[in-house]
Amino acid sequence: MPKKMNLDDLTREIAAIITNFETVQDFVQDGDIETAEELYKRSLNHAKKFGYRFKAENIEKTMGAIFDPNC
């Protein structure tokens, strides 16, 4: 049975992927192309794995303990 993901899990994964690609951009701007290329490959792999999990897993439209809508 596939694992269920809730909205916090989705938010956390998407935020991590965005942060990884922003870090790649920082390395490019600093001129460290070699590190940027390696991090880009890892970030792309992470995004692909998340996409496969997102497609296969059941999504619960609930929020876990991390998300506080009153913030």
Secondary structure in CASP SS format (residue, H / E / C, confidence):
PFRMAT SS
TARGET T0000
AUTHOR 0000-0000-0000
METHOD secondary structure of the structure
MODEL  1
M C 1.00
P C 1.00
K C 1.00
K E 1.00
M E 1.00
N C 1.00
L H 1.00
D H 1.00
D H 1.00
L H 1.00
T H 1.00
R H 1.00
E H 1.00
I H 1.00
A H 1.00
A H 1.00
I H 1.00
I H 1.00
T H 1.00
N H 1.00
F H 1.00
E H 1.00
T H 1.00
V H 1.00
Q H 1.00
D H 1.00
F H 1.00
V H 1.00
Q H 1.00
D H 1.00
G C 1.00
D C 1.00
I H 1.00
E H 1.00
T H 1.00
A H 1.00
E H 1.00
E H 1.00
L H 1.00
Y H 1.00
K H 1.00
R H 1.00
S H 1.00
L H 1.00
N H 1.00
H H 1.00
A H 1.00
K H 1.00
K H 1.00
F H 1.00
G H 1.00
Y H 1.00
R H 1.00
F H 1.00
K H 1.00
A H 1.00
E C 1.00
N E 1.00
I E 1.00
E C 1.00
K C 1.00
T C 1.00
M C 1.00
G C 1.00
A C 1.00
I C 1.00
F C 1.00
D C 1.00
P C 1.00
N C 1.00
C C 1.00
END
